[in-house]
Amino acid sequence: MMLLFGDGTLTGNRQKIGSCSLSKIQRCFDDSTSILKCTNKIRSFEIPVNFYLKAKYIILLGIQVYIVTRKKILIGVGIIILTLITGTVVGGFIYLSIDQYGPDQQAKDALKGNPKVRVINKQETILFIPMVANNHTFIFYPGGKVAPEAYAPLALGIADAGYKVIIPRFFYNLAVFNPNVADKWVNSSRFILGGHSLGGAMAADYTGTHNISGLILLAAYPSKNISRIITPVLSIYGSNDGIATPEKINRSRIMLPDTTVYREILGGNHAQFGSYGAQKGDGRGDISPQQQLNETLTFMLRFMSSIP
């Protein structure tokens, strides 16, 4: 411990090594790499200086302690913030990466196309182009965390009837990241927009603010009220759906036009609107995936053919 004596001497351990100039003391503070090193230098000799100088060096030492302490606090806070940000980002990517659903074998086979339909698998979209096309194009938004390839059997069936089908790809298969992707196409010709689950919700919201020829919802409902639109709407759902349950579909009717056409598939569930296997939280289907696909296509094509 350093002590101040009444005779103006600053002393530590009482070993005197001679006079010490102001410049030496100043270099002690300027050249030290740590507070402890500097303090030990002062403690090793007496400094015959007046009270003002003693106070000055004590203040300098206090300032250095404050600066170092403040830097340590700021570094600590920065590390904590960086850790929280990193944890949030990593956690977000982990969440986005889990429970992703890929195409089953039926979907992989459908991606090969057939003599009537050519399939072009691009980086941003999957295109199903019929050899003989009609006046409407169908844009389909996949369900949340479902690969667009999983809807190849549905798209192939629609293209077989003469409709060009566009399935956009979304970041981590979530249409919510780019709900306005249809802007790339809707201004060039007549379009019918549709989607499954989360993709259907985003398609519905898009239709609420754009001129679309028709809207098809598969196990889906809008996230906002679009009941005033004049666009024809078809809503298809499964009686055994454990995610977009019939109760949720009924409660959402107030958000769709009164002219909306509803079609229930008895025994159908949520996942069988696509071709990707069972889905977490879904009900068990009482009908085969092929039967649900056939009924879905029947309802969709009947609705689409009624659009002028």
C-alpha positions as CSV (number, residue, x, y, z in Angstrom):
1,M,0.0,0.0,0.0
2,M,1.3,3.5,-0.8
3,L,1.1,6.1,2.0
4,L,1.2,9.9,2.0
5,F,3.4,11.5,4.7
6,G,3.1,15.0,6.0
7,D,6.5,16.0,4.9
8,G,5.5,15.6,1.3
9,T,7.0,12.2,0.7
10,L,5.3,9.4,-1.2
11,T,6.6,6.1,0.0
12,G,5.8,2.4,-0.4
13,N,8.4,-0.1,0.9
14,R,10.9,2.1,2.6
15,Q,13.9,1.4,0.4
16,K,15.3,4.8,-0.9
17,I,17.1,4.7,-4.2
18,G,17.8,8.3,-4.7
19,S,16.0,11.2,-6.3
20,C,13.4,10.7,-9.0
21,S,12.6,13.2,-11.7
22,L,9.2,14.0,-13.0
23,S,10.1,12.7,-16.4
24,K,11.0,9.3,-14.8
25,I,7.7,9.1,-13.1
26,Q,5.8,10.1,-16.2
27,R,7.6,7.4,-18.2
28,C,6.6,5.0,-15.6
29,F,2.9,5.6,-16.5
30,D,3.6,6.0,-20.3
31,D,5.6,2.9,-20.8
32,S,3.9,0.5,-18.5
33,T,1.9,-2.3,-20.0
34,S,-0.2,-2.9,-16.9
35,I,-1.3,-1.1,-13.8
36,L,0.4,-3.7,-11.6
37,K,3.8,-3.1,-13.2
38,C,3.5,0.6,-12.9
39,T,2.4,0.4,-9.2
40,N,5.3,-1.8,-8.3
41,K,7.7,0.7,-9.8
42,I,6.4,3.5,-7.6
43,R,6.4,1.3,-4.5
44,S,10.1,0.6,-4.9
45,F,11.4,4.1,-3.9
46,E,10.5,7.3,-2.1
47,I,9.4,10.3,-4.3
48,P,10.3,13.6,-2.7
49,V,7.6,15.7,-4.4
50,N,5.0,18.1,-3.2
51,F,1.4,17.2,-2.5
52,Y,0.3,18.5,-5.9
53,L,2.5,16.0,-7.7
54,K,1.4,13.2,-5.4
55,A,-2.2,14.0,-6.2
56,K,-1.4,14.2,-9.9
57,Y,0.1,10.7,-10.0
58,I,-2.6,9.2,-7.9
59,I,-5.2,10.7,-10.3
60,L,-3.2,9.4,-13.3
61,L,-3.2,5.9,-11.7
62,G,-7.0,6.2,-11.1
63,I,-7.6,7.3,-14.7
64,Q,-5.6,4.3,-16.0
65,V,-7.6,2.0,-13.7
66,Y,-10.8,3.5,-15.0
67,I,-9.8,3.2,-18.7
68,V,-8.7,-0.4,-18.4
69,T,-11.8,-1.3,-16.3
70,R,-14.1,0.5,-18.8
71,K,-12.4,-1.3,-21.7
72,K,-12.9,-4.6,-20.0
73,I,-16.5,-3.9,-19.4
74,L,-17.1,-2.8,-23.0
75,I,-15.3,-5.9,-24.3
76,G,-17.4,-8.1,-22.0
77,V,-20.6,-6.5,-23.1
78,G,-19.5,-6.9,-26.8
79,I,-18.8,-10.6,-26.2
80,I,-22.2,-11.1,-24.6
81,I,-24.0,-9.3,-27.5
82,L,-22.0,-11.2,-30.1
83,T,-22.8,-14.5,-28.4
84,L,-26.5,-13.6,-28.3
85,I,-26.5,-12.7,-32.0
86,T,-24.6,-15.7,-33.0
87,G,-26.8,-18.0,-30.9
88,T,-29.9,-16.4,-32.5
89,V,-28.6,-16.8,-36.0
90,V,-27.4,-20.4,-35.5
91,G,-30.7,-21.3,-33.7
92,G,-32.7,-19.8,-36.6
93,F,-30.8,-21.8,-39.2
94,I,-31.3,-24.9,-37.1
95,Y,-35.0,-24.3,-36.9
96,L,-35.2,-23.7,-40.6
97,S,-33.2,-26.8,-41.4
98,I,-35.3,-29.3,-39.3
99,D,-38.5,-30.9,-40.5
100,Q,-37.9,-30.2,-44.1
101,Y,-39.9,-32.5,-46.4
102,G,-38.5,-33.8,-49.7
103,P,-40.2,-35.5,-52.6
104,D,-41.1,-39.2,-52.5
105,Q,-40.5,-41.6,-55.4
106,Q,-43.8,-40.8,-57.1
107,A,-42.8,-37.1,-57.2
108,K,-39.3,-37.9,-58.5
109,D,-40.9,-40.0,-61.3
110,A,-43.3,-37.1,-62.2
111,L,-40.3,-34.8,-62.6
112,K,-39.4,-36.7,-65.7
113,G,-42.5,-35.5,-67.4
114,N,-44.4,-37.5,-70.1
115,P,-45.0,-37.3,-73.8
116,K,-47.5,-34.5,-73.3
117,V,-45.6,-32.4,-70.8
118,R,-42.0,-31.2,-70.6
119,V,-40.5,-30.5,-67.2
120,I,-37.7,-27.9,-66.8
121,N,-36.1,-28.0,-63.4
122,K,-34.4,-24.5,-63.0
123,Q,-32.6,-22.9,-60.1
124,E,-35.5,-20.6,-59.2
125,T,-38.5,-22.5,-60.5
126,I,-39.8,-25.8,-61.8
127,L,-41.7,-25.5,-65.0
128,F,-44.3,-27.9,-66.4
129,I,-44.9,-27.0,-70.0
130,P,-47.7,-28.8,-72.0
131,M,-47.2,-29.5,-75.7
132,V,-50.6,-27.8,-76.3
133,A,-51.2,-25.0,-73.8
134,N,-54.4,-23.0,-73.1
135,N,-54.7,-19.3,-72.2
136,H,-54.0,-19.6,-68.4
137,T,-50.9,-20.3,-66.4
138,F,-51.0,-21.8,-62.9
139,I,-48.5,-20.6,-60.3
140,F,-48.3,-22.8,-57.2
141,Y,-46.7,-21.9,-53.8
142,P,-45.5,-25.0,-51.9
143,G,-46.3,-25.6,-48.3
144,G,-44.0,-24.5,-45.5
145,K,-40.7,-26.5,-45.4
146,V,-41.9,-28.7,-48.3
147,A,-39.6,-29.0,-51.4
148,P,-41.3,-27.8,-54.6
149,E,-40.5,-31.1,-56.2
150,A,-43.0,-32.8,-53.9
151,Y,-45.8,-31.2,-55.9
152,A,-44.6,-32.6,-59.2
153,P,-47.5,-35.2,-59.5
154,L,-50.1,-32.5,-58.9
155,A,-48.4,-30.1,-61.4
156,L,-48.0,-32.8,-64.0
157,G,-51.7,-33.6,-63.7
158,I,-52.6,-29.9,-64.3
159,A,-50.2,-29.6,-67.1
160,D,-51.7,-32.7,-68.7
161,A,-54.9,-30.7,-69.0
162,G,-53.1,-27.9,-71.0
163,Y,-52.1,-25.5,-68.2
164,K,-48.5,-24.3,-67.9
165,V,-47.5,-24.7,-64.3
166,I,-44.8,-22.7,-62.4
167,I,-43.6,-23.7,-59.0
168,P,-41.2,-21.1,-57.5
169,R,-38.5,-22.1,-55.1
170,F,-38.3,-20.3,-51.8
171,F,-35.6,-19.7,-49.2
172,Y,-35.7,-22.7,-46.9
173,N,-39.0,-23.7,-48.7
174,L,-40.9,-20.9,-46.9
175,A,-43.1,-18.8,-49.1
176,V,-43.3,-16.2,-46.4
177,F,-39.8,-15.0,-47.4
178,N,-40.9,-14.0,-50.8
179,P,-44.7,-13.9,-51.1
180,N,-44.6,-11.5,-54.1
181,V,-42.5,-13.8,-56.3
182,A,-45.5,-14.1,-58.6
183,D,-44.7,-10.5,-59.7
184,K,-42.2,-12.0,-62.1
185,W,-45.1,-13.5,-64.2
186,V,-48.5,-12.1,-63.5
187,N,-48.2,-9.0,-65.7
188,S,-47.5,-10.9,-68.9
189,S,-50.7,-13.1,-69.3
190,R,-53.7,-14.5,-67.4
191,F,-52.8,-16.4,-64.3
192,I,-54.4,-18.6,-61.7
193,L,-52.6,-18.7,-58.3
194,G,-52.7,-21.5,-55.8
195,G,-50.8,-22.9,-52.8
196,H,-50.8,-25.5,-50.1
197,S,-50.8,-24.7,-46.4
198,L,-48.4,-21.8,-45.7
199,G,-48.0,-21.4,-49.5
200,G,-51.7,-21.1,-49.9
201,A,-51.9,-18.4,-47.2
202,M,-49.2,-16.4,-49.0
203,A,-51.0,-16.9,-52.3
204,A,-54.3,-15.7,-50.8
205,D,-52.6,-12.6,-49.4
206,Y,-51.0,-11.8,-52.8
207,T,-54.4,-12.2,-54.5
208,G,-55.9,-9.6,-52.1
209,T,-53.7,-6.9,-53.7
210,H,-53.3,-8.1,-57.3
211,N,-55.4,-8.9,-60.4
212,I,-55.5,-12.7,-60.5
213,S,-57.9,-14.8,-62.6
214,G,-58.5,-17.3,-59.9
215,L,-57.2,-18.5,-56.5
216,I,-57.0,-22.2,-55.3
217,L,-56.3,-23.0,-51.7
218,L,-55.2,-26.5,-50.6
219,A,-55.6,-26.9,-46.8
220,A,-55.0,-23.2,-46.5
221,Y,-56.7,-19.9,-45.6
222,P,-55.6,-16.3,-45.8
223,S,-53.7,-14.5,-43.0
224,K,-55.7,-11.3,-43.7
225,N,-59.2,-10.5,-44.8
226,I,-59.6,-10.6,-48.5
227,S,-63.4,-11.1,-48.5
228,R,-63.9,-8.1,-50.8
229,I,-62.0,-9.4,-53.8
230,I,-64.0,-10.4,-56.9
231,T,-61.5,-13.2,-57.9
232,P,-63.1,-16.7,-58.0
233,V,-61.8,-18.8,-55.1
234,L,-61.7,-22.6,-54.6
235,S,-60.9,-24.0,-51.1
236,I,-60.1,-27.8,-50.9
237,Y,-59.4,-29.4,-47.5
238,G,-59.3,-32.9,-46.0
239,S,-61.6,-34.1,-43.3
240,N,-58.7,-35.7,-41.4
241,D,-56.3,-32.8,-41.7
242,G,-54.6,-32.3,-38.3
243,I,-52.9,-29.0,-39.3
244,A,-55.4,-26.9,-41.3
245,T,-58.3,-28.6,-39.6
246,P,-61.9,-28.4,-40.9
247,E,-62.6,-26.2,-37.9
248,K,-59.9,-23.7,-38.9
249,I,-61.2,-23.7,-42.4
250,N,-64.7,-23.0,-41.2
251,R,-63.5,-20.2,-39.0
252,S,-61.6,-18.6,-41.8
253,R,-64.6,-18.4,-44.1
254,I,-65.2,-14.8,-43.0
255,M,-61.9,-13.8,-44.5
256,L,-62.8,-15.1,-48.0
257,P,-65.5,-13.9,-50.5
258,D,-69.0,-15.3,-50.0
259,T,-68.7,-16.8,-53.5
260,T,-65.8,-19.0,-52.5
261,V,-66.4,-22.7,-53.4
262,Y,-65.5,-25.2,-50.7
263,R,-64.7,-28.9,-51.4
264,E,-64.0,-31.4,-48.6
265,I,-62.1,-34.6,-49.3
266,L,-63.4,-37.3,-47.0
267,G,-60.6,-39.2,-45.4
268,G,-58.0,-36.8,-46.8
269,N,-55.3,-35.2,-44.6
270,H,-52.8,-32.4,-44.9
271,A,-49.6,-34.1,-46.3
272,Q,-51.4,-36.0,-49.1
273,F,-52.0,-32.8,-51.1
274,G,-48.3,-33.2,-51.8
275,S,-46.1,-36.2,-52.3
276,Y,-43.6,-36.1,-49.4
277,G,-44.8,-38.7,-46.9
278,A,-46.2,-38.2,-43.4
279,Q,-46.0,-34.7,-41.8
280,K,-45.6,-34.0,-38.1
281,G,-48.8,-33.0,-36.4
282,D,-51.0,-34.2,-39.3
283,G,-54.0,-36.6,-39.0
284,R,-54.0,-40.0,-40.5
285,G,-55.5,-40.3,-44.0
286,D,-58.3,-42.8,-44.5
287,I,-57.7,-42.8,-48.2
288,S,-54.6,-43.4,-50.3
289,P,-52.4,-40.6,-51.5
290,Q,-53.3,-41.4,-55.1
291,Q,-57.0,-41.1,-54.3
292,Q,-56.6,-37.8,-52.6
293,L,-54.5,-36.6,-55.6
294,N,-57.2,-37.7,-58.0
295,E,-60.0,-36.0,-56.2
296,T,-57.9,-32.8,-55.8
297,L,-57.2,-32.7,-59.5
298,T,-60.8,-33.2,-60.3
299,F,-61.9,-30.3,-58.2
300,M,-59.1,-28.0,-59.4
301,L,-59.6,-28.7,-63.1
302,R,-63.3,-28.3,-62.9
303,F,-62.8,-24.9,-61.2
304,M,-60.1,-23.8,-63.6
305,S,-62.1,-24.7,-66.7
306,S,-64.9,-22.4,-65.5
307,I,-62.6,-19.3,-65.5
308,P,-63.0,-17.4,-68.7
